[in-house]
Amino acid sequence: MSVQTRIAIACWCTFFNHQTHHRGQVITLLSQVGIDVGVTDLLAIIPNETDA
């Protein structure tokens, strides 16, 4: 794997991990003001193939 490929993968991983961080911040703030945001776990939201 080339150095450029490893750098690109690291950037994408950091980008998505940072999005998760900010989603968590928003969920916390909404919860603090009494808004129920429901299920936010991506694995709970994605339907199983057997459910389709």
NUMARDO-369446 format. One line per field, with one value per residue: residue number from 0; residue in three letters; x, y, z of N, C-alpha, C, CB in turn. Coordinates in pm, 1 decimal, always signed. Each point is the difference from the previous one (the first is absolute). Last residue first. Glycine has a CB too. Example, Ala and Ser with C-alpha at 12.3 -4.5 7.8 and 13.67 -1.06 7.14 Angstrom:
2
pos = 1;0 $
code = SER;ALA $
nu = +1285.0;-89.4 $
nv = -225.0;-509.2 $
nw = +708.0;+207.5 $
cau = +82.0;-89.0 $
cav = +119.0;+119.0 $
caw = +6.0;+0.0 $
cu = -77.0;+90.0 $
cv = +109.0;+120.0 $
cw = +73.0;+0.0 $
cbu = +118.4;-189.2 $
cbv = -62.8;-117.3 $
cbw = -214.5;+124.6 $
END
This chain:
52
pos = 51;50;49;48;47;46;45;44;43;42;41;40;39;38;37;36;35;34;33;32;31;30;29;28;27;26;25;24;23;22;21;20;19;18;17;16;15;14;13;12;11;10;9;8;7;6;5;4;3;2;1;0 $
code = ALA;ASP;THR;GLU;ASN;PRO;ILE;ILE;ALA;LEU;LEU;ASP;THR;VAL;GLY;VAL;ASP;ILE;GLY;VAL;GLN;SER;LEU;LEU;THR;ILE;VAL;GLN;GLY;ARG;HIS;HIS;THR;GLN;HIS;ASN;PHE;PHE;THR;CYS;TRP;CYS;ALA;ILE;ALA;ILE;ARG;THR;GLN;VAL;SER;MET $
nu = -3600.2;+28.8;+310.4;+257.7;-156.8;-8.9;+361.5;-200.8;+220.9;+408.3;-82.1;-290.9;-288.1;-499.5;-169.8;+118.2;-379.5;+183.6;+89.2;+462.6;+270.9;-178.2;+93.6;+439.2;+49.4;-180.1;+278.8;+374.3;-121.2;-47.5;+429.1;+175.8;-227.7;+167.4;+433.1;-69.2;-136.6;+397.1;+293.4;-161.0;+26.5;+437.7;+130.4;-180.7;+221.9;+394.4;-55.1;-89.9;+370.2;+267.7;-281.3;-29.1 $
nv = -738.4;-224.2;-317.0;+388.0;+383.7;+590.7;+344.4;+185.8;-331.8;+61.0;+492.2;+128.3;+383.5;-167.9;+553.2;+394.2;+185.8;+524.7;+109.0;+117.7;-406.6;-278.6;+381.5;+51.5;-500.5;-30.7;+397.9;-209.9;-444.3;+224.9;+232.7;-456.3;-217.9;+374.5;-73.5;-480.3;+142.4;+318.2;-302.1;-364.3;+319.9;+163.0;-466.5;-133.1;+405.3;-98.6;-482.3;+150.2;+330.1;-349.9;-487.1;-523.3 $
nw = +572.1;+427.8;-206.6;-150.6;+434.8;-115.8;+292.9;+418.9;+280.7;-274.4;+6.3;+473.6;+10.3;+101.4;+200.0;+265.9;+339.0;+126.8;+471.8;-80.9;+125.7;-364.1;-302.5;+237.0;+6.6;-459.9;-109.3;+258.9;-188.4;-431.7;+110.3;+127.4;-374.2;-274.0;+224.8;-105.8;-457.0;+8.2;+258.4;-298.6;-385.0;+183.9;+113.7;-444.9;-191.6;+287.4;-120.0;-469.1;+44.2;+224.1;-231.9;+231.9 $
cau = -44.5;-117.8;-112.4;-46.0;+64.2;-80.8;+14.7;-82.0;-140.4;-26.1;-12.2;+98.5;+100.6;+115.9;-23.8;+44.4;+31.8;-45.7;-120.6;-115.0;+5.3;-48.6;-144.5;-64.6;+9.9;-93.5;-135.0;-17.5;-13.0;-135.7;-94.3;+21.5;-61.1;-144.8;-29.6;+5.4;-120.9;-118.4;-6.9;-33.9;-141.0;-83.1;+5.5;-80.9;-140.3;-36.8;-10.1;-120.9;-114.8;-8.5;+84.7;-86.2 $
cav = +62.0;+82.8;-89.0;-54.1;-127.1;-123.4;-76.7;+62.9;-24.8;-143.3;-34.4;-102.3;+59.0;-87.8;-138.7;-20.3;-141.9;-56.1;-79.4;+91.6;+91.8;-71.6;-16.4;+130.7;+40.1;-85.0;+48.0;+130.2;-22.6;-53.4;+112.2;+85.7;-70.4;+16.1;+135.6;-2.6;-65.1;+77.0;+116.5;-50.7;-40.2;+121.2;+66.1;-80.8;+20.1;+134.8;-2.1;-75.4;+85.5;+101.3;+118.2;+117.2 $
caw = -125.4;+25.0;+25.8;-127.9;-33.7;+9.0;-124.0;-104.0;+34.0;-14.8;-141.5;-31.2;-88.2;-20.2;-38.8;-138.1;-15.7;-127.7;+11.6;-4.1;+114.2;+118.0;-16.2;+17.1;+140.5;+73.9;-30.4;+64.3;+143.5;+18.7;-4.1;+116.3;+112.8;-15.8;+46.5;+144.8;+50.1;-38.8;+88.3;+133.5;+0.3;-8.6;+130.9;+91.9;-37.0;+43.8;+146.7;+34.7;-32.5;+105.0;-13.1;+0.0 $
cu = -101.7;-60.3;-128.6;-120.5;-53.4;+84.4;-81.2;+3.4;-92.9;-144.5;-32.9;-21.7;+108.4;+96.1;+129.4;-19.7;+34.7;+45.1;-54.9;-131.4;-117.7;-5.1;-60.3;-151.7;-72.0;-0.4;-103.4;-142.3;-21.0;-25.7;-145.0;-102.2;+11.2;-73.3;-148.7;-34.5;-2.0;-126.8;-124.8;-14.5;-43.9;-148.5;-86.3;-3.7;-92.1;-146.9;-40.4;-18.9;-131.8;-120.9;-20.6;+90.6 $
cv = -86.4;+54.1;+77.7;-91.2;-48.3;-123.6;-128.9;-80.3;+53.5;-35.0;-147.7;-47.1;-99.0;+65.6;-77.8;-142.8;-24.5;-145.1;-58.2;-77.1;+97.0;+92.4;-71.6;-10.9;+131.6;+38.6;-80.0;+51.8;+129.8;-24.9;-46.3;+113.8;+83.6;-65.5;+30.4;+137.9;-8.1;-61.9;+81.6;+115.4;-49.1;-33.8;+125.9;+65.5;-76.9;+26.8;+136.4;-3.7;-67.9;+90.0;+96.2;+123.3 $
cw = -72.3;-129.2;+26.2;+19.5;-133.0;-33.4;+11.5;-130.5;-108.7;+33.6;-19.6;-142.9;-38.8;-98.1;-15.3;-47.5;-146.1;-9.6;-128.8;-7.1;+1.8;+122.2;+120.9;-12.8;+24.3;+148.0;+78.0;-20.7;+76.1;+147.9;+12.3;+2.5;+126.6;+116.2;-15.2;+56.8;+151.9;+58.1;-28.4;+98.6;+137.4;+4.2;+1.1;+137.9;+94.0;-30.3;+54.5;+150.6;+35.9;-24.0;+117.3;+0.0 $
cbu = +220.6;+96.2;+159.7;+233.7;+29.7;-206.4;+231.7;+44.6;+58.3;+239.0;+161.6;+12.8;-45.8;-140.1;-207.7;+164.8;-153.9;+9.3;-47.4;+142.8;+247.9;+94.7;+29.2;+205.8;+218.5;+37.4;+75.0;+244.5;+143.6;+5.7;+162.9;+245.4;+54.9;+25.8;+232.5;+173.5;-10.2;+116.1;+249.4;+122.0;+19.6;+180.4;+231.7;+59.7;+67.6;+236.2;+173.9;+25.8;+132.9;+250.7;-8.3;-188.5 $
cbv = +112.7;+61.3;-168.1;+14.7;-58.0;+131.6;+97.3;+224.0;+11.0;-45.2;+182.3;-71.4;+219.0;-205.8;+72.5;+180.3;-66.7;+227.8;+138.9;+172.4;-19.0;-214.2;-6.3;+111.0;-119.6;-188.2;+70.8;+49.6;-200.9;-106.0;+124.8;-57.0;-221.2;+5.2;+73.1;-183.0;-130.9;+70.2;+5.8;-214.9;-60.0;+111.6;-90.5;-209.9;+33.2;+79.4;-180.0;-139.3;+104.1;-6.0;-24.7;-123.4 $
cbw = -19.0;+221.3;+91.9;-89.0;+243.5;-62.3;-40.9;+104.9;+244.0;+55.2;-54.1;+242.4;+105.0;+46.1;-113.9;+34.0;+192.0;-111.1;+189.6;-113.1;-3.7;-92.9;-249.9;-90.3;+17.9;-165.0;-229.2;-34.2;-23.2;-228.9;-141.5;-3.1;-105.9;-250.2;-62.6;-9.2;-210.6;-211.2;+12.4;-49.0;-241.5;-132.6;+35.4;-127.7;-239.7;-38.0;+7.8;-206.6;-184.8;+29.8;-249.8;+123.8 $
END
